[in-house]
Amino acid sequence: MATTNDLKNGMVLKIDGQLWSVVEFQHVKPGKGPAFVRTKIKGVLSGKTVSKTFNAGVKVETANVDKRDMQYLYADGEDYVFMDTSDYEQFPVSGSIVGDAANFMVEGQEVIVAMHDGTPLYVELPPSVNLTITYTEPGLQGDRSSAGTKPATLQTGYEIQVPLFVDADTTVKVDTRSGEYLGRVSG
């Protein structure tokens, strides 16, 4: 148990039997009336975001979420198999829990899997990853009809927009939160 004064971004709360992650919070002390805490919370399993207001100092139930360093091994049908890097135990995680993270995961990649009572909740990727472009049309000099970008397919099968000068077999840095091209990786 914690009070609303202890809230932090990323903290997982248990409200009405469901797990909610704190996205943002703000302590408000109006000139008249009691202080309160305005929060934006996201359903860990559902992914929906809602606003909720708590009175200041009220006790809230926190959930014990264990974030483990894991390595993505392979896809097995609808599931993705991860290995805990501390004890080498393997966990299958449903594709619905992995969600959009699958667009940026390659075999052997390190990720964080959040667990609650042995159940995987979500997969957390680093802010950016390096992926290789497997296919893109050649960029034509002077072709600016698409504001200087073209579609490119990554090694995971996900398609992003890249500048015209980027060719196939180029390794690029991609933002895992937005799917945006961040630049070429030299080496």
Secondary structure, 3 states (H helix, E strand, C coil): CEEHHHCCCCCEEEECCEEEEEEEEEEECCCCCCCEEEEEEEECCCCCEEEEEEECCCEECECCCEEEEEEEEEEECCEEEEEECCCCCEEEEEHHHHHHHHHHCCCCCEEEEEEECCEEEEEECCCEEEEEEEEECCCCCCCCCCCCEEEEEECCCCEEEEECCCCCCCEEEEECCCCCEEEECCC
